[in-house]
Amino acid sequence: MVNTGKPSPGCFACRSRRIKCDTTRPECRKCRKRGWKCPGYRDLNALRIVDETQKQFTRFSGDKEGSEDGPGVSPTKDIIIRQYIPPGERSSPSSATTSSMTGSYPSPVSQAATPSSPKSPLNYESQWSMEIPRCIGTPVGEQVYSYFLSNFVQGTSLRNHGYLDFLFPLLANEPPGKDHPLPLAFSATAMIAFAARQKVPDLLPRAEATYLRALEATFQAIGDPNRARDNSTLACVTLLTTFEQLRPSRPSYQKAEAFGSHLDGAVALLKMRGKDVFQTVVGRKIFLILRSLLVSRSICYATPLEPDLYHLTDEFQQDPAQHRFAELSLRAADLRVGVERLLGGWGLGHAPLPHPPPRESVAALLRDAEAIEADYAAHIANLPIAWKGMTVRCMTHADPAIMGGIAYVGRVDAYIDMFICYILNWARAARLYVQNTAMRCRAWLLGPEGDYREVPEYAATQQLCEAIIADIVASVPYVFGAARASSGYTEGVSPGRYQPPSLAGVFCMWPVFAAASSDFATETQRTFMKRTLKYISEEMGIGQAAILASYNLRSPSMPIAFTRMKQFEQLGKPFHGVAIGAAAGSTMASGLRDIVKTTGTIISSPRPHSLGMPLRVLHEHPDLD
């Protein structure tokens, strides 16, 4: 056996000084007492015990031409390449223990039947040997790649849903060399992920340099008609998009939409290939990820989707429940784009219309929003039991803090795995945006001088949105390990020290942002979700979350205020807001700044209600916003 000892959970400083660390998070008291900045803790999930008796290691030595084998492969030092074994195929007791402790998301809901899905092309884990190939070996260290594989690639759920697990067969077929884009993109993304979470700033310049080389190599591949149709080129674009999500936020590129250019390139490749992308399992897997990213961007930023994406979705065969969610999300994205085109000016890239839109068009958009919400509600109500969350506990003051010290009091909803939680949370976020669109249409139809909060539909919208936000908030503790405390799979593991995979932060940051931006979230909920975004950014190394946490939005009140200002301008009347709004300090669109500059007012959020408030945050700090 390798590494049979128990790894120390202490911070880097205490381990280097060989003293006992108190493992207080986010920084240990001993570092604080000496006036040092605690360097943080390593990811215990990346430290794995591997049984060599099953010959899961392949050793190779670099030859005289080793300098051409990859980005900096040593020609003299042997490199251990670790074979990945899917959780369902691990048979040894030690391997099974490690899998249950670090690789999956066990929960009390696990005993329910998994969602019924017939044998589909996506059940492909046995079609290749998932082995880390030679082409990604670098002297940066195996720990970087082990971290990235355990956090982003291998299966992290009971149904073995790996996020980037299509990389194994692609990298295995890539010849080693400096000019191949896929190994470069993999190395750059692995380094930025490791450096961001493990607090290794010296690795960031190297990751950036490798990223630029990967960009250049990818451009060359796209310019070749044959290579442009290859799955490895599409995988490169997916990895570069992931790099932009993980990239630490800096003033030089502090935009959450920085990854949009890579998504546009992915769309061009998908249009070029058409249904050809479905001929291989790898292509189908990449399509699922890219479609999810494209729809997410469209719903949040009102970015139009290409018609080819709708056609490809119709041709794609997958689990019926997932396919229905995909269809509804595409309709929600269309609705989001439609309201910006019609009412104009609030979404990025949508200029205000010079003339008022036809009243019939706004009414038709409102009917579309109501129809989409009805279809969402019907689909969720008809889901099998395994697709639904279950309230497994109610956390109290006596329970340990989650997410590096954030105290949480309230209900905890668990799911059969993180993948299902991710799909449901994105459906909830889409429903919030659909309700925002419906309320904006009602406010416009009411006219600039009416109060949209007095219409009969407002109370029903408020009740629905409060319930949706409560569900999103109650899922956050599960995503970050709170449900593990009562699970028999985690015996001997301290829940306060559990470090969730970084993929958990990627999966939940956008739904959390959508809920935190809603008018119908209480201030307590909003504070908790802001802290969640900051934790995802600062402790999990997801740079995009820092940008989302910096926004201070309120929807639908801010878009309604902006549209109302334009209505007054078209009528030739001065604009008067109905309440002073402190939330207008930071916005995603410059239009609202004009409102504040001109009038100093916006339409305020509704008064907080006690209904639907599932938690209470302890030790609130006023400087979080």
C-alpha positions in Angstrom: 0.0 0.0 0.0 1.1 3.6 -0.6 0.7 6.3 2.0 -0.8 4.2 4.7 -0.4 7.0 7.2 -3.1 9.5 8.1 -2.4 12.8 6.3 -2.2 15.8 8.5 -5.1 18.2 8.2 -3.0 21.1 9.5 -2.2 24.3 7.6 0.9 24.6 5.5 2.7 26.8 8.0 2.1 24.5 11.0 3.1 21.4 9.0 6.3 23.0 7.9 7.1 24.0 11.5 6.1 20.5 12.6 3.8 21.7 15.3 0.2 20.8 16.0 -2.3 22.9 14.2 -5.7 23.7 15.7 -7.2 23.6 12.1 -9.5 26.6 12.8 -10.9 27.9 9.6 -10.5 30.0 7.6 -7.1 30.5 9.3 -5.6 28.8 12.3 -5.1 30.7 15.6 -1.4 30.0 15.8 -0.7 31.8 12.6 -3.0 34.7 13.7 -1.3 34.9 17.1 2.1 35.3 15.4 0.7 37.9 13.0 1.1 35.7 10.0 -1.3 35.3 7.2 -2.3 31.6 7.4 -1.4 30.0 4.0 -4.5 27.7 4.3 -5.1 24.0 4.2 -4.5 21.4 1.6 -7.4 19.5 0.0 -7.6 16.1 1.8 -9.8 14.8 -1.0 -6.8 14.9 -3.3 -4.8 12.6 -1.1 -5.7 9.1 -2.1 -4.6 5.6 -1.0 -4.0 3.5 -4.1 -3.5 -0.3 -4.0 -0.4 -1.1 -6.2 -1.2 -4.9 -6.1 -3.9 -4.3 -8.7 -1.3 -2.9 -11.0 -3.1 0.5 -11.3 0.3 2.3 -11.8 2.1 2.5 -15.0 5.7 3.7 -14.9 7.6 5.1 -17.8 10.9 7.0 -18.2 11.5 9.9 -20.5 14.0 9.2 -23.4 16.5 11.5 -25.0 13.8 13.3 -26.8 11.9 13.9 -23.5 12.0 17.6 -24.0 9.5 17.2 -26.8 7.1 15.1 -24.8 5.2 17.9 -23.2 5.4 21.1 -21.3 8.6 20.5 -19.4 8.7 16.6 -19.0 11.9 15.6 -17.3 14.0 13.2 -19.5 15.6 11.4 -16.5 13.0 11.2 -13.8 10.3 8.5 -13.8 6.7 9.7 -13.6 4.0 7.7 -12.0 0.8 7.7 -14.0 -2.3 6.8 -11.9 -5.1 4.9 -13.5 -8.6 6.1 -12.7 -11.1 3.4 -11.6 -14.8 4.3 -11.7 -16.4 4.1 -8.3 -18.6 1.2 -9.4 -15.6 -0.9 -10.4 -13.5 -0.6 -7.2 -13.5 -3.9 -5.4 -10.8 -3.7 -2.8 -11.8 -2.7 0.8 -9.4 0.2 1.0 -10.4 1.5 -2.4 -14.1 1.3 -1.6 -13.5 3.1 1.7 -11.7 5.9 -0.1 -14.4 6.2 -2.7 -17.2 6.5 -0.2 -15.3 9.1 1.9 -14.1 11.4 -0.9 -15.5 10.6 -4.3 -19.3 10.5 -3.8 -22.1 12.5 -2.3 -23.8 10.0 0.0 -27.0 11.2 1.6 -30.0 9.8 3.4 -31.9 10.0 0.1 -29.4 7.5 -1.4 -31.6 4.6 -0.5 -34.3 5.8 -2.9 -34.4 4.4 -6.3 -32.3 6.2 -8.9 -34.2 8.1 -11.6 -35.4 5.6 -14.2 -33.4 5.9 -17.3 -33.2 3.3 -20.0 -29.9 2.1 -21.3 -28.6 5.2 -23.1 -25.5 6.1 -25.0 -24.2 8.1 -22.0 -23.6 4.9 -19.9 -20.1 4.7 -21.3 -17.7 4.3 -18.4 -16.7 0.8 -19.4 -15.9 1.7 -23.0 -12.3 2.8 -22.3 -9.5 2.5 -19.8 -9.6 5.8 -17.9 -5.9 6.3 -17.5 -4.0 9.6 -17.2 -1.8 9.5 -20.3 1.8 10.5 -20.7 1.1 13.6 -22.6 0.0 15.6 -19.5 3.1 14.8 -17.4 5.0 17.9 -16.2 7.4 18.6 -13.4 4.7 20.8 -11.7 3.9 17.7 -9.8 1.4 14.9 -9.8 -0.5 16.6 -6.9 -1.8 19.3 -9.3 -3.3 16.7 -11.7 -4.6 14.6 -8.8 -6.4 17.6 -7.4 -7.9 18.5 -10.7 -9.0 15.0 -11.5 -10.6 14.5 -8.1 -12.4 17.8 -8.1 -13.5 18.2 -11.7 -13.1 15.1 -13.8 -14.0 11.8 -12.0 -17.5 10.9 -11.0 -18.7 12.7 -7.9 -22.2 11.2 -7.5 -23.9 7.9 -6.9 -24.7 7.8 -10.6 -21.1 8.4 -11.5 -21.6 11.7 -13.2 -18.1 13.1 -14.0 -18.1 16.7 -15.2 -15.0 16.5 -17.5 -14.6 12.8 -17.6 -14.6 12.8 -21.4 -10.9 13.9 -21.1 -9.6 10.4 -20.4 -10.1 8.9 -23.8 -9.2 12.1 -25.6 -5.9 12.6 -23.7 -5.1 8.9 -24.2 -5.2 9.4 -27.9 -3.2 12.6 -27.9 0.4 12.2 -28.9 2.8 14.0 -26.5 4.3 17.2 -27.7 4.5 20.9 -27.1 2.1 22.0 -29.9 -0.9 19.8 -29.1 -3.7 22.1 -27.6 -5.5 19.6 -25.4 -2.6 18.7 -23.1 -1.8 22.4 -22.9 -5.4 23.3 -22.0 -5.6 20.5 -19.5 -2.3 21.6 -17.8 -3.3 25.3 -17.7 -6.8 24.5 -16.2 -5.3 22.1 -13.7 -2.7 24.6 -12.6 -5.1 27.5 -12.2 -7.5 25.3 -10.2 -4.8 24.1 -7.9 -3.2 27.5 -7.4 -6.5 29.2 -6.7 -7.8 26.8 -4.0 -4.5 25.8 -2.5 -3.2 29.4 -2.3 -0.1 28.9 -4.5 0.3 32.3 -6.2 3.6 31.4 -7.7 1.9 28.9 -9.9 -0.5 31.5 -11.4 2.0 33.1 -13.9 2.9 29.6 -15.2 -0.8 28.8 -15.6 -1.4 32.0 -17.5 1.6 31.3 -19.8 0.4 27.8 -20.5 -3.1 29.2 -21.1 -1.7 31.5 -23.8 0.1 28.6 -25.4 -3.1 26.6 -25.3 -5.0 29.5 -26.9 -2.5 29.7 -29.8 -2.6 26.0 -30.4 -6.4 25.9 -30.3 -6.6 28.7 -32.9 -4.3 26.7 -35.2 -6.5 23.6 -34.7 -9.7 25.6 -35.5 -8.0 26.8 -38.7 -7.5 23.3 -39.9 -10.8 22.0 -41.4 -10.1 18.4 -40.3 -9.0 19.2 -36.8 -11.8 21.7 -36.3 -14.3 18.8 -36.5 -12.4 16.7 -34.0 -13.7 16.1 -30.4 -10.4 17.2 -29.0 -10.7 20.7 -30.4 -14.2 21.0 -28.9 -12.8 19.7 -25.6 -10.1 22.4 -25.7 -12.7 25.1 -25.9 -14.6 23.6 -23.0 -11.4 23.5 -20.9 -10.6 27.1 -21.8 -14.0 28.1 -20.7 -13.5 26.3 -17.4 -10.2 28.2 -17.0 -12.0 31.5 -17.3 -14.5 30.4 -14.6 -11.7 29.5 -12.2 -9.4 32.5 -13.0 -8.9 34.7 -10.0 -10.7 38.0 -10.2 -8.3 40.9 -11.0 -9.0 44.5 -12.1 -7.6 43.7 -15.6 -10.3 41.2 -16.4 -13.0 41.7 -13.7 -16.0 40.6 -15.8 -18.1 37.5 -15.2 -18.7 37.4 -19.0 -15.0 36.9 -19.8 -15.6 33.2 -20.7 -18.2 34.3 -23.3 -15.8 34.4 -26.2 -14.9 30.8 -25.7 -18.6 29.9 -25.6 -19.1 31.7 -28.9 -16.2 29.7 -30.4 -17.9 26.5 -29.1 -21.1 27.5 -30.8 -19.3 28.0 -34.1 -17.8 24.5 -33.8 -21.2 22.9 -32.9 -22.8 24.6 -35.9 -20.0 23.3 -38.2 -20.4 19.7 -37.0 -24.2 19.5 -36.6 -25.5 16.1 -35.7 -22.1 14.7 -36.3 -21.2 15.6 -32.7 -23.6 12.9 -31.5 -21.8 10.0 -33.3 -19.4 9.4 -30.3 -20.0 9.2 -26.6 -17.4 11.9 -26.0 -19.1 14.3 -28.4 -22.5 13.8 -26.6 -20.9 14.4 -23.2 -19.2 17.6 -24.5 -22.5 18.8 -26.0 -24.3 18.4 -22.7 -21.7 20.6 -20.9 -21.6 23.3 -23.6 -25.4 23.5 -23.9 -25.7 23.9 -20.1 -23.1 26.7 -20.1 -24.7 28.5 -23.1 -28.2 28.3 -21.6 -26.9 29.5 -18.3 -25.3 32.5 -19.9 -28.4 33.3 -21.9 -30.7 33.2 -18.9 -28.4 35.4 -16.8 -27.2 37.8 -19.4 -30.0 37.7 -22.0 -27.5 36.5 -24.7 -29.3 35.2 -27.7 -28.9 31.5 -28.5 -28.2 30.1 -32.0 -31.1 28.3 -33.6 -28.8 25.3 -34.2 -28.8 24.7 -30.4 -32.5 24.1 -30.5 -32.3 21.7 -33.4 -29.4 19.8 -31.8 -31.4 19.5 -28.6 -34.4 18.1 -30.5 -32.1 15.4 -32.1 -30.3 14.6 -28.8 -31.6 11.5 -27.0 -31.2 11.5 -23.2 -33.2 10.7 -20.0 -36.7 12.1 -20.5 -36.7 14.1 -17.3 -33.4 15.8 -18.2 -34.5 16.4 -21.8 -37.7 18.1 -20.5 -35.6 20.3 -18.2 -33.4 21.2 -21.2 -36.4 22.2 -23.4 -37.9 24.4 -20.6 -34.5 26.1 -20.0 -34.2 26.9 -23.7 -37.7 28.5 -23.6 -36.8 30.4 -20.4 -33.7 31.7 -22.2 -35.8 32.8 -25.2 -38.1 34.6 -22.8 -35.2 36.4 -21.1 -33.9 37.6 -24.5 -37.3 38.5 -25.6 -38.1 40.8 -22.7 -34.8 42.7 -23.2 -35.4 43.1 -26.8 -38.9 44.3 -26.2 -38.5 46.5 -23.1 -34.8 47.1 -23.8 -31.8 48.6 -22.1 -31.4 46.6 -18.9 -29.6 43.5 -20.2 -26.0 43.7 -21.4 -25.9 44.4 -25.1 -29.5 45.4 -25.5 -30.0 49.1 -26.3 -33.3 50.9 -25.3 -35.9 51.0 -28.1 -36.5 54.4 -29.6 -40.3 53.9 -29.5 -42.6 52.1 -27.1 -43.2 48.4 -28.0 -46.7 47.4 -29.1 -48.9 46.6 -26.2 -50.0 43.3 -27.8 -46.4 42.2 -27.9 -45.8 42.8 -24.2 -49.1 41.0 -23.4 -48.0 38.0 -25.5 -44.7 37.9 -23.7 -46.5 37.8 -20.4 -48.6 34.9 -21.6 -45.5 33.0 -22.6 -44.0 33.6 -19.2 -47.1 32.2 -17.5 -47.1 29.2 -19.8 -43.4 28.4 -19.1 -44.0 28.6 -15.3 -47.1 26.3 -15.6 -45.0 23.8 -17.6 -42.1 24.0 -15.0 -44.5 23.4 -12.2 -46.2 20.4 -13.9 -42.9 18.8 -14.8 -41.5 19.1 -11.3 -44.7 17.8 -9.7 -44.5 14.7 -11.9 -40.8 13.9 -11.2 -40.1 10.5 -9.6 -39.3 10.5 -5.9 -35.5 10.1 -6.6 -35.5 13.5 -8.3 -36.9 15.3 -5.3 -35.2 16.8 -2.3 -35.8 15.5 1.2 -35.5 17.5 4.3 -33.2 15.4 6.4 -32.4 17.6 9.4 -32.8 21.0 10.9 -29.5 22.6 11.9 -29.3 24.3 15.3 -26.8 26.3 17.2 -25.1 23.1 18.5 -24.2 22.0 14.9 -20.8 22.7 13.5 -20.4 25.6 11.1 -20.3 25.0 7.4 -18.3 26.5 4.7 -15.3 27.5 6.7 -17.1 29.0 9.7 -20.5 30.2 8.4 -23.1 29.3 11.0 -26.4 28.1 9.6 -29.6 27.5 11.4 -32.4 26.0 9.4 -33.5 23.1 7.3 -31.2 21.0 5.2 -32.5 19.4 2.0 -30.6 16.4 0.7 -30.7 14.8 -2.8 -29.7 11.5 -4.3 -26.6 13.1 -5.7 -25.1 16.5 -6.5 -25.9 16.3 -10.2 -29.7 16.1 -9.5 -29.4 19.0 -7.1 -27.6 21.0 -9.8 -30.4 20.4 -12.3 -33.1 21.3 -9.9 -31.4 24.4 -8.7 -30.9 25.6 -12.2 -34.6 25.0 -12.9 -35.4 27.1 -9.8 -33.1 29.9 -11.0 -34.8 29.8 -14.4 -38.2 30.1 -12.7 -37.0 33.2 -10.8 -36.0 34.8 -14.1 -39.3 33.8 -15.6 -41.2 35.4 -12.7 -39.1 38.6 -13.1 -40.0 38.8 -16.8 -43.7 38.4 -16.0 -43.6 41.1 -13.3 -41.7 43.4 -15.7 -44.4 42.9 -18.3 -47.2 43.6 -15.8 -45.5 46.7 -14.6 -45.1 48.0 -18.2 -48.8 47.3 -19.0 -49.8 49.0 -15.8 -48.1 52.2 -16.9 -45.3 54.3 -15.3 -47.4 55.9 -12.6 -49.0 52.7 -11.3 -47.6 50.5 -8.5 -47.1 47.0 -9.8 -47.0 45.6 -6.3 -50.7 46.3 -5.9 -51.8 44.0 -8.7 -53.5 40.8 -7.6 -50.8 38.6 -9.2 -48.0 40.2 -7.2 -48.9 38.3 -4.0 -48.9 34.9 -5.8 -45.6 35.7 -7.4 -44.1 36.7 -4.1 -45.2 33.5 -2.4 -43.9 31.3 -5.3 -40.5 33.1 -5.4 -40.1 32.9 -1.6 -40.6 29.2 -1.8 -38.1 28.8 -4.7 -35.5 30.8 -2.8 -36.0 28.8 0.3 -35.4 25.6 -1.6 -32.2 27.0 -3.1 -30.9 28.1 0.3 -31.8 24.8 1.9 -29.8 22.9 -0.7 -26.6 24.9 0.0 -25.7 23.0 3.2 -26.1 19.7 1.4 -23.8 20.8 -1.4 -21.1 21.7 1.1 -21.4 18.6 3.3 -23.9 19.4 6.1 -26.0 16.3 5.2 -22.9 14.1 5.7 -23.0 14.6 9.4 -25.9 12.3 9.8 -24.8 9.8 7.1 -23.4 6.5 8.0 -20.9 6.7 5.2 -18.9 9.4 6.9 -18.2 7.8 10.3 -15.0 9.1 11.6 -14.9 12.2 9.5 -15.4 15.5 11.2 -18.1 17.4 9.3 -16.5 20.7 10.1 -13.3 19.7 8.3 -15.0 18.3 5.2 -13.8 20.0 2.0 -16.3 19.6 -0.8 -14.9 19.3 -4.4 -14.5 22.6 -6.2 -17.1 21.4 -8.7 -19.7 21.9 -6.0 -19.0 25.6 -6.1 -19.2 25.7 -9.9 -22.6 23.9 -9.8 -24.3 26.1 -7.2 -22.9 29.6 -7.6 -25.2 30.8 -10.4 -28.5 29.6 -8.7 -27.3 31.2 -5.5 -26.6 34.4 -7.3 -30.0 34.4 -8.9 -31.7 33.9 -5.5 -29.5 36.5 -3.8 -30.5 39.1 -6.5 -34.2 38.5 -6.1 -36.5 41.1 -4.4 -38.2 38.3 -2.6 -35.1 37.1 -0.6 -35.0 38.2 3.0 -31.9 40.2 4.1 -30.9 37.2 6.2 -31.1 34.9 3.2 -29.2 37.4 1.0 -26.5 37.7 3.6 -26.1 33.9 3.8 -25.9 33.6 0.0 -23.4 36.5 -0.3 -21.2 34.7 2.2 -21.7 31.5 0.2 -20.4 33.2 -3.0 -17.4 34.7 -1.1 -16.6 31.2 0.3 -16.8 29.7 -3.2 -14.4 32.4 -4.4 -12.0 32.7 -1.6 -11.8 29.1 -0.2 -12.7 27.0 -3.3 -10.8 29.1 -5.9 -13.7 29.9 -8.3 -12.8 33.3 -9.5 -16.1 34.0 -11.2 -17.9 33.8 -7.9 -16.0 36.8 -6.6 -17.4 38.9 -9.5 -21.0 37.6 -8.8 -20.6 38.4 -5.1 -19.6 42.0 -5.9 -22.9 42.7 -7.7 -25.7 44.2 -5.6 -28.8 43.7 -7.7 -32.5 43.5 -7.0 -34.8 42.0 -9.5 -37.4 42.7 -10.8 -37.4 46.2 -9.1 -34.3 47.5 -10.7 -35.2 46.6 -14.3 -38.7 47.9 -13.7 -37.2 51.2 -12.4 -35.0 51.5 -15.5 -37.9 50.7 -17.9 -40.2 53.2 -16.0 -37.6 55.9 -16.4 -37.6 55.3 -20.2 -41.4 55.4 -20.1 -41.4 58.8 -18.5 -38.8 60.1 -21.0 -41.0 59.0 -23.9 -44.0 60.7 -22.3 -41.9 63.9 -21.7 -42.4 63.8 -17.9 -39.9 63.9 -15.1 -39.2 60.6 -13.4 -40.0 60.1 -9.7 -39.0 56.9 -7.9 -41.1 55.6 -5.0 -38.4 54.9 -2.5 -34.8 55.6 -1.8 -32.7 52.5 -2.9 -29.3 51.9 -1.3 -29.0 48.8 -3.5 -28.2 50.8 -6.6 -24.6 51.3 -5.7 -23.4 48.4 -7.9 -25.2 47.3 -11.0 -24.6 45.1 -14.1 -25.9 47.7 -16.5 -25.0 51.4 -16.6 -28.6 52.3 -17.2 -29.6 52.3 -13.6 -26.7 54.6 -12.8 -28.5 57.2 -14.9 -31.6 56.8 -12.6 -29.6 57.3 -9.5 -27.6 60.2 -10.9 -30.8 61.9 -12.1 -33.2 61.2 -9.3 -31.3 59.4 -6.5 -34.1 56.9 -6.2 -35.2 53.5 -7.4 -38.1 51.3 -6.8 -37.5 49.6 -3.5 -37.6 45.9 -2.7 -40.7 44.6 -0.9 -40.6 44.6 2.9 -39.2 41.4 4.3 -41.6 38.7 5.3 -41.2 35.9 7.8 -42.7 33.4 5.3 -40.3 31.1 3.6 -37.3 32.0 5.7 -35.6 28.7 6.4 -32.5 29.9 8.2 -30.9 32.4 10.5 -27.3 33.5 10.2 -25.2 34.1 13.3 -22.7 36.9 13.9 -23.8 39.0 11.0 -21.3 41.6 9.7 -22.6 44.8 8.0 -19.6 45.0 5.7 -20.4 42.0 3.5 -22.0 44.0 0.8 
